[in-house]
Amino acid sequence: MFSMRKALAAALLLAGSVTAQAADIGEGYAQCALATGSTLAGQQNSATLSDEVVRLMNEAVGVADDPRWINSRQPAFTWASEAKAACGKAYGYLKASYRDEDWLNKCECFHSRMLQYMN
C-alpha cells in the first residue's frame, strides 16, 4: 500500500510539472498573439511576400537544427521552432493563394524574437 501512495504522489507531481511546462510553451505563443502590422502583412507583391516568408522560415530552420542553439540556455531555439512553424503555415496559405495575416504577423514576430535571443 505504501508503494501505491508513492506512485500516486509521483504521478501527481509529474502531472503538475507537465501542466507548468505546457503553460510555459503557451506564454511564448501569447507574446505574439496580438502581433499586428508586420512588414510582411503590408507587402503587396505576392512573389516578394512568398520569398520573404521562405527566407524567414529557412533562417528559423537553420537555428532550430543548430546544436549550438539547441543546447544553449537562451530561448533562441524555442523561438526558432515557433518561427519555422508559423512561417510554414503562412507559406502554405500563400501557396493556396490565401493571405493569412495572423500567420504572417506571427511568422515575423517569432522570427524577430529568435533574433533577439541570438544577439
N, C-alpha and C positions, 0 to 999 in steps of 0.2 A: 504494500500500500504506500509505503514511504517513497519508493521509486516512481510510482504513478504521480504523486504530488510534485516531485521534482520535474518530471516530464511535462506536466501541465504548467508549472511555473515557467519552465524554459520556453514552452510554446507561447505563453502569454508575453514573455519578454521579446521573443522573436517577432511576434505579430506587432508589437509596439514599435520595434525598430524598422520594420518594413513600412509601416504607416508613416513614420518620420521621414524615411528615405523618399517615399512617394511624394510627400509634401514638399521636400526639398527640390525634387525634379520639377514639380509644378510651379515653384517660385520662379525658376528661370524662365519658364514659358510666360508667366504673368508679367514679367518685366517688359515684354514687348507686346502684350495683348492689346494695348491701346496705341501701338505704333501706327502712326498715320503720316501722310505727307512725305513719303520717301521719294528719293530722286528716281527710283525705279518706276514707281506708280505714275510719275509725271512724264515718263518717256513715251513719246507718241509713235516713234518708229518701231514697228514690231520686230524687225530683224535686229536692230540695235538692242532692244529690250531683251530679246532671247539671248543674244551674245553676252550681255552683261550678267544675266541670271546664271548662265552656264559658267562664266568666269568666276563669279562668287561661289557657286557650288563646287567647282573644281578646287578652288583655294581651300574651302572648308573640308573637302575630302582629303586633300593633302595633309592638313593639320590633324584631322581625325585618324589618319593612318600612320602618323609620325610617332615613333616610340618616345621621342623627346617630349612631346606634348601629352601623350597617353600617360606617361609616368611622372608628369610634372604635378606640383602642388597647386599650380594655377588652374583655374577653370576653363582655360582655352579649349581643351578637348571637349568639354561639355557643350560649350557654345558652338564649336565646330560641328559637333554631331547634330545639334539643333539646326544650324545653318544649312547643312547639307540636306537635311530632311525638308526644311521649309523651301529652300531653293529648288529642290527636286519636285516638290508639289507645284510650285509656281511655274516651273518649266513644263511640267506635264499639262497643266492647264493651257499654257501658251501654245503648246503643240496641238492642242484641240481647238485652237483659235478662240480661247476664252481668257480674258484678263482678270485674274482673281486678285484684287488689290490687297486683300488681307494677307495672302501668302506672299505677295511681292513685298509688302511692308515688313513682314516677319523675316523674310529672307535677308533683307538689307539690315534690319535691326540686329538679328542674331549674328550676322557676319561682322558687323561693327563691334559688337560685344566680344566676339572672338579676338578681333584685332586688338581691342583694348587690353585684354589679358595677355596678349603675346608681347606687348611692349613694356 
